[in-house]
Each structure stands twice: as C-alpha cells, then as structure tokens.
Amino acid sequence: MNDPNLVSLSLSAFLAVLILLSFLALVIRVLGHVFREQSGQIDASLVAALQATVQEQMPGYQITRVEETRAGSSS
C-alpha cells in the first residue's frame, strides 16, 4: 500500500486553507464595497450601542464626539 507523504499532505492542506481564506477575504471586501455607507453620517444605533457599552464598563462616563477616520491615517 502506498502511504501518503505527511509533508505533502500537510502542505496541500495548508494551501487549501490559505486559498479558502483568501477567497473569503475577497468576498468580504467586495461586500464591504457594495454595501458601504454613502452619506458619511454616523449611524444613530451605532452611537447608542457605543454609549450603552461605555455606561456599562465605566459608569458616569459618556461619549461626547464620534469621528470616522480613514484607515491608515494617524490621529
């Protein structure tokens, strides 16, 4: 009986997972581009969720300003 080589089996499994994850990353990027927000307005439900989380984690604190920045820009 011809046993499969463990190195080649592991390499082919690694490549299969890498290809699958690359494909899923591409799909997520395309969906993000298709469904991106057009208006530039920050969603009120997002601000409410952020405020609720801040109140739960740090009682007495509140969010005063929410800004959206582009990825890669320094603050």
PDB file with one MODEL, atoms N, CA, C and O in Angstrom:
MODEL        1
ATOM      1  N   MET A   1       0.848  -1.172   0.000  1.00  0.00           N
ATOM      2  CA  MET A   1       0.000   0.000   0.000  1.00  0.00           C
ATOM      3  C   MET A   1       0.898   1.241   0.000  1.00  0.00           C
ATOM      4  O   MET A   1       1.935   1.275   0.662  1.00  0.00           O
ATOM      5  N   ASN A   2       0.486   2.228  -0.735  1.00  0.00           N
ATOM      6  CA  ASN A   2       1.260   3.453  -0.880  1.00  0.00           C
ATOM      7  C   ASN A   2       0.753   4.493   0.122  1.00  0.00           C
ATOM      8  O   ASN A   2      -0.330   5.047  -0.066  1.00  0.00           O
ATOM      9  N   ASP A   3       1.525   4.766   1.189  1.00  0.00           N
ATOM     10  CA  ASP A   3       1.137   5.737   2.206  1.00  0.00           C
ATOM     11  C   ASP A   3       1.433   7.148   1.712  1.00  0.00           C
ATOM     12  O   ASP A   3       2.474   7.385   1.100  1.00  0.00           O
ATOM     13  N   PRO A   4       0.510   8.101   1.978  1.00  0.00           N
ATOM     14  CA  PRO A   4       0.773   9.488   1.566  1.00  0.00           C
ATOM     15  C   PRO A   4       1.904  10.096   2.400  1.00  0.00           C
ATOM     16  O   PRO A   4       2.054   9.796   3.584  1.00  0.00           O
ATOM     17  N   ASN A   5       2.666  10.926   1.776  1.00  0.00           N
ATOM     18  CA  ASN A   5       3.758  11.618   2.445  1.00  0.00           C
ATOM     19  C   ASN A   5       3.163  12.680   3.369  1.00  0.00           C
ATOM     20  O   ASN A   5       2.350  13.492   2.929  1.00  0.00           O
ATOM     21  N   LEU A   6       3.555  12.686   4.634  1.00  0.00           N
ATOM     22  CA  LEU A   6       2.996  13.605   5.615  1.00  0.00           C
ATOM     23  C   LEU A   6       3.298  15.058   5.262  1.00  0.00           C
ATOM     24  O   LEU A   6       2.460  15.932   5.482  1.00  0.00           O
ATOM     25  N   VAL A   7       4.463  15.321   4.729  1.00  0.00           N
ATOM     26  CA  VAL A   7       4.841  16.692   4.372  1.00  0.00           C
ATOM     27  C   VAL A   7       3.973  17.193   3.223  1.00  0.00           C
ATOM     28  O   VAL A   7       3.465  18.313   3.279  1.00  0.00           O
ATOM     29  N   SER A   8       3.799  16.393   2.200  1.00  0.00           N
ATOM     30  CA  SER A   8       2.984  16.840   1.065  1.00  0.00           C
ATOM     31  C   SER A   8       1.517  16.955   1.451  1.00  0.00           C
ATOM     32  O   SER A   8       0.816  17.841   0.960  1.00  0.00           O
ATOM     33  N   LEU A   9       1.047  16.077   2.318  1.00  0.00           N
ATOM     34  CA  LEU A   9      -0.333  16.154   2.787  1.00  0.00           C
ATOM     35  C   LEU A   9      -0.554  17.426   3.598  1.00  0.00           C
ATOM     36  O   LEU A   9      -1.566  18.106   3.425  1.00  0.00           O
ATOM     37  N   SER A  10       0.389  17.750   4.482  1.00  0.00           N
ATOM     38  CA  SER A  10       0.276  18.968   5.284  1.00  0.00           C
ATOM     39  C   SER A  10       0.360  20.216   4.415  1.00  0.00           C
ATOM     40  O   SER A  10      -0.378  21.178   4.630  1.00  0.00           O
ATOM     41  N   LEU A  11       1.258  20.201   3.432  1.00  0.00           N
ATOM     42  CA  LEU A  11       1.395  21.345   2.537  1.00  0.00           C
ATOM     43  C   LEU A  11       0.137  21.565   1.711  1.00  0.00           C
ATOM     44  O   LEU A  11      -0.295  22.703   1.530  1.00  0.00           O
ATOM     45  N   SER A  12      -0.450  20.489   1.209  1.00  0.00           N
ATOM     46  CA  SER A  12      -1.663  20.649   0.414  1.00  0.00           C
ATOM     47  C   SER A  12      -2.835  21.116   1.284  1.00  0.00           C
ATOM     48  O   SER A  12      -3.666  21.894   0.815  1.00  0.00           O
ATOM     49  N   ALA A  13      -2.920  20.661   2.531  1.00  0.00           N
ATOM     50  CA  ALA A  13      -3.971  21.137   3.438  1.00  0.00           C
ATOM     51  C   ALA A  13      -3.772  22.615   3.763  1.00  0.00           C
ATOM     52  O   ALA A  13      -4.734  23.383   3.801  1.00  0.00           O
ATOM     53  N   PHE A  14      -2.524  23.010   3.996  1.00  0.00           N
ATOM     54  CA  PHE A  14      -2.220  24.415   4.272  1.00  0.00           C
ATOM     55  C   PHE A  14      -2.591  25.292   3.088  1.00  0.00           C
ATOM     56  O   PHE A  14      -3.188  26.355   3.264  1.00  0.00           O
ATOM     57  N   LEU A  15      -2.247  24.860   1.897  1.00  0.00           N
ATOM     58  CA  LEU A  15      -2.582  25.639   0.703  1.00  0.00           C
ATOM     59  C   LEU A  15      -4.088  25.717   0.483  1.00  0.00           C
ATOM     60  O   LEU A  15      -4.600  26.753   0.059  1.00  0.00           O
ATOM     61  N   ALA A  16      -4.796  24.638   0.765  1.00  0.00           N
ATOM     62  CA  ALA A  16      -6.253  24.658   0.620  1.00  0.00           C
ATOM     63  C   ALA A  16      -6.884  25.661   1.574  1.00  0.00           C
ATOM     64  O   ALA A  16      -7.787  26.401   1.185  1.00  0.00           O
ATOM     65  N   VAL A  17      -6.422  25.693   2.811  1.00  0.00           N
ATOM     66  CA  VAL A  17      -6.953  26.647   3.795  1.00  0.00           C
ATOM     67  C   VAL A  17      -6.580  28.067   3.402  1.00  0.00           C
ATOM     68  O   VAL A  17      -7.402  28.976   3.523  1.00  0.00           O
ATOM     69  N   LEU A  18      -5.361  28.273   2.937  1.00  0.00           N
ATOM     70  CA  LEU A  18      -4.926  29.597   2.511  1.00  0.00           C
ATOM     71  C   LEU A  18      -5.761  30.114   1.342  1.00  0.00           C
ATOM     72  O   LEU A  18      -6.144  31.284   1.324  1.00  0.00           O
ATOM     73  N   ILE A  19      -6.041  29.269   0.389  1.00  0.00           N
ATOM     74  CA  ILE A  19      -6.867  29.658  -0.759  1.00  0.00           C
ATOM     75  C   ILE A  19      -8.292  29.966  -0.313  1.00  0.00           C
ATOM     76  O   ILE A  19      -8.888  30.942  -0.769  1.00  0.00           O
ATOM     77  N   LEU A  20      -8.838  29.142   0.572  1.00  0.00           N
ATOM     78  CA  LEU A  20     -10.198  29.373   1.053  1.00  0.00           C
ATOM     79  C   LEU A  20     -10.292  30.688   1.824  1.00  0.00           C
ATOM     80  O   LEU A  20     -11.231  31.457   1.618  1.00  0.00           O
ATOM     81  N   LEU A  21      -9.339  30.952   2.701  1.00  0.00           N
ATOM     82  CA  LEU A  21      -9.374  32.199   3.466  1.00  0.00           C
ATOM     83  C   LEU A  21      -9.154  33.424   2.576  1.00  0.00           C
ATOM     84  O   LEU A  21      -9.737  34.481   2.819  1.00  0.00           O
ATOM     85  N   SER A  22      -8.322  33.286   1.556  1.00  0.00           N
ATOM     86  CA  SER A  22      -8.122  34.390   0.617  1.00  0.00           C
ATOM     87  C   SER A  22      -9.402  34.684  -0.152  1.00  0.00           C
ATOM     88  O   SER A  22      -9.751  35.843  -0.375  1.00  0.00           O
ATOM     89  N   PHE A  23     -10.093  33.635  -0.554  1.00  0.00           N
ATOM     90  CA  PHE A  23     -11.362  33.816  -1.262  1.00  0.00           C
ATOM     91  C   PHE A  23     -12.389  34.493  -0.364  1.00  0.00           C
ATOM     92  O   PHE A  23     -13.095  35.399  -0.805  1.00  0.00           O
ATOM     93  N   LEU A  24     -12.480  34.057   0.904  1.00  0.00           N
ATOM     94  CA  LEU A  24     -13.428  34.676   1.825  1.00  0.00           C
ATOM     95  C   LEU A  24     -13.079  36.138   2.103  1.00  0.00           C
ATOM     96  O   LEU A  24     -13.978  36.969   2.231  1.00  0.00           O
ATOM     97  N   ALA A  25     -11.801  36.462   2.197  1.00  0.00           N
ATOM     98  CA  ALA A  25     -11.386  37.851   2.394  1.00  0.00           C
ATOM     99  C   ALA A  25     -11.787  38.701   1.195  1.00  0.00           C
ATOM    100  O   ALA A  25     -12.215  39.844   1.360  1.00  0.00           O
ATOM    101  N   LEU A  26     -11.653  38.159   0.007  1.00  0.00           N
ATOM    102  CA  LEU A  26     -12.058  38.875  -1.198  1.00  0.00           C
ATOM    103  C   LEU A  26     -13.566  39.109  -1.211  1.00  0.00           C
ATOM    104  O   LEU A  26     -14.023  40.195  -1.568  1.00  0.00           O
ATOM    105  N   VAL A  27     -14.335  38.103  -0.827  1.00  0.00           N
ATOM    106  CA  VAL A  27     -15.795  38.243  -0.779  1.00  0.00           C
ATOM    107  C   VAL A  27     -16.191  39.307   0.233  1.00  0.00           C
ATOM    108  O   VAL A  27     -17.072  40.121  -0.046  1.00  0.00           O
ATOM    109  N   ILE A  28     -15.562  39.319   1.402  1.00  0.00           N
ATOM    110  CA  ILE A  28     -15.881  40.317   2.419  1.00  0.00           C
ATOM    111  C   ILE A  28     -15.525  41.716   1.938  1.00  0.00           C
ATOM    112  O   ILE A  28     -16.264  42.667   2.190  1.00  0.00           O
ATOM    113  N   ARG A  29     -14.395  41.847   1.247  1.00  0.00           N
ATOM    114  CA  ARG A  29     -14.003  43.156   0.713  1.00  0.00           C
ATOM    115  C   ARG A  29     -15.003  43.653  -0.328  1.00  0.00           C
ATOM    116  O   ARG A  29     -15.362  44.830  -0.336  1.00  0.00           O
ATOM    117  N   VAL A  30     -15.450  42.758  -1.201  1.00  0.00           N
ATOM    118  CA  VAL A  30     -16.435  43.131  -2.228  1.00  0.00           C
ATOM    119  C   VAL A  30     -17.756  43.526  -1.570  1.00  0.00           C
ATOM    120  O   VAL A  30     -18.360  44.528  -1.951  1.00  0.00           O
ATOM    121  N   LEU A  31     -18.208  42.747  -0.585  1.00  0.00           N
ATOM    122  CA  LEU A  31     -19.452  43.086   0.103  1.00  0.00           C
ATOM    123  C   LEU A  31     -19.332  44.412   0.849  1.00  0.00           C
ATOM    124  O   LEU A  31     -20.283  45.193   0.875  1.00  0.00           O
ATOM    125  N   GLY A  32     -18.192  44.670   1.447  1.00  0.00           N
ATOM    126  CA  GLY A  32     -17.978  45.949   2.111  1.00  0.00           C
ATOM    127  C   GLY A  32     -18.017  47.112   1.143  1.00  0.00           C
ATOM    128  O   GLY A  32     -18.510  48.191   1.472  1.00  0.00           O
ATOM    129  N   HIS A  33     -17.494  46.889  -0.054  1.00  0.00           N
ATOM    130  CA  HIS A  33     -17.519  47.936  -1.071  1.00  0.00           C
ATOM    131  C   HIS A  33     -18.936  48.159  -1.599  1.00  0.00           C
ATOM    132  O   HIS A  33     -19.344  49.299  -1.822  1.00  0.00           O
ATOM    133  N   VAL A  34     -19.674  47.091  -1.796  1.00  0.00           N
ATOM    134  CA  VAL A  34     -21.038  47.197  -2.328  1.00  0.00           C
ATOM    135  C   VAL A  34     -21.973  47.855  -1.328  1.00  0.00           C
ATOM    136  O   VAL A  34     -22.801  48.686  -1.703  1.00  0.00           O
ATOM    137  N   PHE A  35     -21.847  47.489  -0.054  1.00  0.00           N
ATOM    138  CA  PHE A  35     -22.786  47.974   0.950  1.00  0.00           C
ATOM    139  C   PHE A  35     -22.219  49.080   1.821  1.00  0.00           C
ATOM    140  O   PHE A  35     -22.710  49.290   2.930  1.00  0.00           O
ATOM    141  N   ARG A  36     -21.199  49.798   1.356  1.00  0.00           N
ATOM    142  CA  ARG A  36     -20.643  50.872   2.177  1.00  0.00           C
ATOM    143  C   ARG A  36     -21.648  52.015   2.312  1.00  0.00           C
ATOM    144  O   ARG A  36     -22.525  52.208   1.469  1.00  0.00           O
ATOM    145  N   GLU A  37     -21.488  52.755   3.391  1.00  0.00           N
ATOM    146  CA  GLU A  37     -22.396  53.862   3.675  1.00  0.00           C
ATOM    147  C   GLU A  37     -22.062  55.026   2.751  1.00  0.00           C
ATOM    148  O   GLU A  37     -20.901  55.420   2.641  1.00  0.00           O
ATOM    149  N   GLN A  38     -23.053  55.565   2.101  1.00  0.00           N
ATOM    150  CA  GLN A  38     -22.850  56.604   1.105  1.00  0.00           C
ATOM    151  C   GLN A  38     -22.874  58.013   1.695  1.00  0.00           C
ATOM    152  O   GLN A  38     -22.192  58.900   1.183  1.00  0.00           O
ATOM    153  N   SER A  39     -23.631  58.233   2.741  1.00  0.00           N
ATOM    154  CA  SER A  39     -23.897  59.590   3.202  1.00  0.00           C
ATOM    155  C   SER A  39     -22.795  60.192   4.062  1.00  0.00           C
ATOM    156  O   SER A  39     -22.699  61.416   4.149  1.00  0.00           O
ATOM    157  N   GLY A  40     -21.975  59.391   4.689  1.00  0.00           N
ATOM    158  CA  GLY A  40     -20.973  59.921   5.592  1.00  0.00           C
ATOM    159  C   GLY A  40     -21.514  60.179   6.986  1.00  0.00           C
ATOM    160  O   GLY A  40     -20.760  60.590   7.868  1.00  0.00           O
ATOM    161  N   GLN A  41     -22.794  59.951   7.207  1.00  0.00           N
ATOM    162  CA  GLN A  41     -23.403  60.114   8.524  1.00  0.00           C
ATOM    163  C   GLN A  41     -23.095  58.897   9.379  1.00  0.00           C
ATOM    164  O   GLN A  41     -23.029  57.774   8.879  1.00  0.00           O
ATOM    165  N   ILE A  42     -22.909  59.128  10.670  1.00  0.00           N
ATOM    166  CA  ILE A  42     -22.682  58.029  11.599  1.00  0.00           C
ATOM    167  C   ILE A  42     -24.043  57.522  12.071  1.00  0.00           C
ATOM    168  O   ILE A  42     -24.917  58.309  12.435  1.00  0.00           O
ATOM    169  N   ASP A  43     -24.210  56.222  12.062  1.00  0.00           N
ATOM    170  CA  ASP A  43     -25.469  55.576  12.389  1.00  0.00           C
ATOM    171  C   ASP A  43     -25.843  55.823  13.849  1.00  0.00           C
ATOM    172  O   ASP A  43     -25.019  55.643  14.746  1.00  0.00           O
ATOM    173  N   ALA A  44     -27.090  56.235  14.082  1.00  0.00           N
ATOM    174  CA  ALA A  44     -27.547  56.534  15.435  1.00  0.00           C
ATOM    175  C   ALA A  44     -27.561  55.280  16.309  1.00  0.00           C
ATOM    176  O   ALA A  44     -27.283  55.360  17.505  1.00  0.00           O
ATOM    177  N   SER A  45     -27.877  54.132  15.729  1.00  0.00           N
ATOM    178  CA  SER A  45     -27.888  52.901  16.524  1.00  0.00           C
ATOM    179  C   SER A  45     -26.475  52.521  16.949  1.00  0.00           C
ATOM    180  O   SER A  45     -26.289  51.947  18.022  1.00  0.00           O
ATOM    181  N   LEU A  46     -25.474  52.833  16.122  1.00  0.00           N
ATOM    182  CA  LEU A  46     -24.081  52.581  16.494  1.00  0.00           C
ATOM    183  C   LEU A  46     -23.677  53.466  17.673  1.00  0.00           C
ATOM    184  O   LEU A  46     -23.020  52.995  18.602  1.00  0.00           O
ATOM    185  N   VAL A  47     -24.058  54.723  17.643  1.00  0.00           N
ATOM    186  CA  VAL A  47     -23.736  55.640  18.747  1.00  0.00           C
ATOM    187  C   VAL A  47     -24.443  55.185  20.024  1.00  0.00           C
ATOM    188  O   VAL A  47     -23.858  55.251  21.106  1.00  0.00           O
ATOM    189  N   ALA A  48     -25.689  54.726  19.917  1.00  0.00           N
ATOM    190  CA  ALA A  48     -26.410  54.243  21.092  1.00  0.00           C
ATOM    191  C   ALA A  48     -25.754  52.999  21.670  1.00  0.00           C
ATOM    192  O   ALA A  48     -25.661  52.854  22.889  1.00  0.00           O
ATOM    193  N   ALA A  49     -25.297  52.102  20.804  1.00  0.00           N
ATOM    194  CA  ALA A  49     -24.616  50.893  21.272  1.00  0.00           C
ATOM    195  C   ALA A  49     -23.295  51.238  21.946  1.00  0.00           C
ATOM    196  O   ALA A  49     -22.945  50.652  22.970  1.00  0.00           O
ATOM    197  N   LEU A  50     -22.562  52.187  21.374  1.00  0.00           N
ATOM    198  CA  LEU A  50     -21.314  52.632  21.985  1.00  0.00           C
ATOM    199  C   LEU A  50     -21.560  53.265  23.353  1.00  0.00           C
ATOM    200  O   LEU A  50     -20.834  52.999  24.311  1.00  0.00           O
ATOM    201  N   GLN A  51     -22.582  54.098  23.431  1.00  0.00           N
ATOM    202  CA  GLN A  51     -22.907  54.765  24.697  1.00  0.00           C
ATOM    203  C   GLN A  51     -23.317  53.747  25.759  1.00  0.00           C
ATOM    204  O   GLN A  51     -22.916  53.869  26.916  1.00  0.00           O
ATOM    205  N   ALA A  52     -24.105  52.752  25.383  1.00  0.00           N
ATOM    206  CA  ALA A  52     -24.525  51.721  26.336  1.00  0.00           C
ATOM    207  C   ALA A  52     -23.327  50.922  26.833  1.00  0.00           C
ATOM    208  O   ALA A  52     -23.251  50.579  28.013  1.00  0.00           O
ATOM    209  N   THR A  53     -22.400  50.628  25.941  1.00  0.00           N
ATOM    210  CA  THR A  53     -21.205  49.885  26.331  1.00  0.00           C
ATOM    211  C   THR A  53     -20.335  50.707  27.272  1.00  0.00           C
ATOM    212  O   THR A  53     -19.821  50.187  28.263  1.00  0.00           O
ATOM    213  N   VAL A  54     -20.171  51.988  26.962  1.00  0.00           N
ATOM    214  CA  VAL A  54     -19.374  52.862  27.826  1.00  0.00           C
ATOM    215  C   VAL A  54     -20.029  52.973  29.202  1.00  0.00           C
ATOM    216  O   VAL A  54     -19.333  52.924  30.216  1.00  0.00           O
ATOM    217  N   GLN A  55     -21.338  53.121  29.255  1.00  0.00           N
ATOM    218  CA  GLN A  55     -22.037  53.228  30.541  1.00  0.00           C
ATOM    219  C   GLN A  55     -21.903  51.948  31.353  1.00  0.00           C
ATOM    220  O   GLN A  55     -21.813  51.996  32.580  1.00  0.00           O
ATOM    221  N   GLU A  56     -21.888  50.810  30.678  1.00  0.00           N
ATOM    222  CA  GLU A  56     -21.761  49.531  31.384  1.00  0.00           C
ATOM    223  C   GLU A  56     -20.346  49.341  31.924  1.00  0.00           C
ATOM    224  O   GLU A  56     -20.163  48.876  33.050  1.00  0.00           O
ATOM    225  N   GLN A  57     -19.352  49.699  31.123  1.00  0.00           N
ATOM    226  CA  GLN A  57     -17.971  49.479  31.516  1.00  0.00           C
ATOM    227  C   GLN A  57     -17.437  50.557  32.458  1.00  0.00           C
ATOM    228  O   GLN A  57     -16.674  50.267  33.379  1.00  0.00           O
ATOM    229  N   MET A  58     -17.847  51.807  32.217  1.00  0.00           N
ATOM    230  CA  MET A  58     -17.353  52.934  33.021  1.00  0.00           C
ATOM    231  C   MET A  58     -18.526  53.839  33.385  1.00  0.00           C
ATOM    232  O   MET A  58     -18.776  54.830  32.700  1.00  0.00           O
ATOM    233  N   PRO A  59     -19.251  53.506  34.461  1.00  0.00           N
ATOM    234  CA  PRO A  59     -20.419  54.318  34.838  1.00  0.00           C
ATOM    235  C   PRO A  59     -20.033  55.772  35.083  1.00  0.00           C
ATOM    236  O   PRO A  59     -19.003  56.067  35.689  1.00  0.00           O
ATOM    237  N   GLY A  60     -20.883  56.671  34.599  1.00  0.00           N
ATOM    238  CA  GLY A  60     -20.641  58.093  34.768  1.00  0.00           C
ATOM    239  C   GLY A  60     -19.982  58.742  33.568  1.00  0.00           C
ATOM    240  O   GLY A  60     -20.044  59.962  33.415  1.00  0.00           O
ATOM    241  N   TYR A  61     -19.349  57.946  32.711  1.00  0.00           N
ATOM    242  CA  TYR A  61     -18.720  58.487  31.510  1.00  0.00           C
ATOM    243  C   TYR A  61     -19.746  58.552  30.385  1.00  0.00           C
ATOM    244  O   TYR A  61     -20.726  57.807  30.382  1.00  0.00           O
ATOM    245  N   GLN A  62     -19.512  59.449  29.433  1.00  0.00           N
ATOM    246  CA  GLN A  62     -20.384  59.499  28.266  1.00  0.00           C
ATOM    247  C   GLN A  62     -19.574  59.863  27.038  1.00  0.00           C
ATOM    248  O   GLN A  62     -18.496  60.451  27.137  1.00  0.00           O
ATOM    249  N   ILE A  63     -20.100  59.510  25.892  1.00  0.00           N
ATOM    250  CA  ILE A  63     -19.446  59.818  24.620  1.00  0.00           C
ATOM    251  C   ILE A  63     -19.862  61.224  24.219  1.00  0.00           C
ATOM    252  O   ILE A  63     -21.051  61.539  24.186  1.00  0.00           O
ATOM    253  N   THR A  64     -18.881  62.071  23.914  1.00  0.00           N
ATOM    254  CA  THR A  64     -19.202  63.443  23.526  1.00  0.00           C
ATOM    255  C   THR A  64     -19.029  63.683  22.033  1.00  0.00           C
ATOM    256  O   THR A  64     -19.686  64.559  21.469  1.00  0.00           O
ATOM    257  N   ARG A  65     -18.139  62.904  21.373  1.00  0.00           N
ATOM    258  CA  ARG A  65     -17.929  63.119  19.947  1.00  0.00           C
ATOM    259  C   ARG A  65     -17.485  61.801  19.312  1.00  0.00           C
ATOM    260  O   ARG A  65     -16.639  61.087  19.850  1.00  0.00           O
ATOM    261  N   VAL A  66     -18.071  61.500  18.163  1.00  0.00           N
ATOM    262  CA  VAL A  66     -17.703  60.310  17.409  1.00  0.00           C
ATOM    263  C   VAL A  66     -17.249  60.773  16.034  1.00  0.00           C
ATOM    264  O   VAL A  66     -17.991  61.451  15.323  1.00  0.00           O
ATOM    265  N   GLU A  67     -16.029  60.404  15.660  1.00  0.00           N
ATOM    266  CA  GLU A  67     -15.491  60.780  14.355  1.00  0.00           C
ATOM    267  C   GLU A  67     -15.079  59.530  13.602  1.00  0.00           C
ATOM    268  O   GLU A  67     -14.603  58.565  14.199  1.00  0.00           O
ATOM    269  N   GLU A  68     -15.260  59.549  12.312  1.00  0.00           N
ATOM    270  CA  GLU A  68     -14.810  58.459  11.473  1.00  0.00           C
ATOM    271  C   GLU A  68     -13.510  58.890  10.799  1.00  0.00           C
ATOM    272  O   GLU A  68     -13.427  59.984  10.239  1.00  0.00           O
ATOM    273  N   THR A  69     -12.511  58.039  10.854  1.00  0.00           N
ATOM    274  CA  THR A  69     -11.236  58.324  10.198  1.00  0.00           C
ATOM    275  C   THR A  69     -10.975  57.255   9.159  1.00  0.00           C
ATOM    276  O   THR A  69     -11.496  56.142   9.239  1.00  0.00           O
ATOM    277  N   ARG A  70     -10.167  57.608   8.194  1.00  0.00           N
ATOM    278  CA  ARG A  70      -9.790  56.633   7.181  1.00  0.00           C
ATOM    279  C   ARG A  70      -8.723  55.710   7.722  1.00  0.00           C
ATOM    280  O   ARG A  70      -7.924  56.095   8.576  1.00  0.00           O
ATOM    281  N   ALA A  71      -8.715  54.496   7.224  1.00  0.00           N
ATOM    282  CA  ALA A  71      -7.722  53.519   7.655  1.00  0.00           C
ATOM    283  C   ALA A  71      -6.340  53.999   7.234  1.00  0.00           C
ATOM    284  O   ALA A  71      -6.144  54.473   6.115  1.00  0.00           O
ATOM    285  N   GLY A  72      -5.388  53.867   8.148  1.00  0.00           N
ATOM    286  CA  GLY A  72      -4.021  54.242   7.850  1.00  0.00           C
ATOM    287  C   GLY A  72      -3.668  55.672   8.189  1.00  0.00           C
ATOM    288  O   GLY A  72      -2.494  56.042   8.150  1.00  0.00           O
ATOM    289  N   SER A  73      -4.661  56.489   8.522  1.00  0.00           N
ATOM    290  CA  SER A  73      -4.357  57.868   8.885  1.00  0.00           C
ATOM    291  C   SER A  73      -4.040  57.934  10.376  1.00  0.00           C
ATOM    292  O   SER A  73      -4.656  57.241  11.186  1.00  0.00           O
ATOM    293  N   SER A  74      -3.077  58.772  10.723  1.00  0.00           N
ATOM    294  CA  SER A  74      -2.718  58.904  12.129  1.00  0.00           C
ATOM    295  C   SER A  74      -3.593  59.967  12.782  1.00  0.00           C
ATOM    296  O   SER A  74      -3.996  60.940  12.146  1.00  0.00           O
ATOM    297  N   SER A  75      -3.874  59.759  14.061  1.00  0.00           N
ATOM    298  CA  SER A  75      -4.734  60.705  14.792  1.00  0.00           C
ATOM    299  C   SER A  75      -3.912  61.799  15.417  1.00  0.00           C
ATOM    300  O   SER A  75      -4.461  62.686  16.071  1.00  0.00           O
TER     301      SER A  75
ENDMDL
END
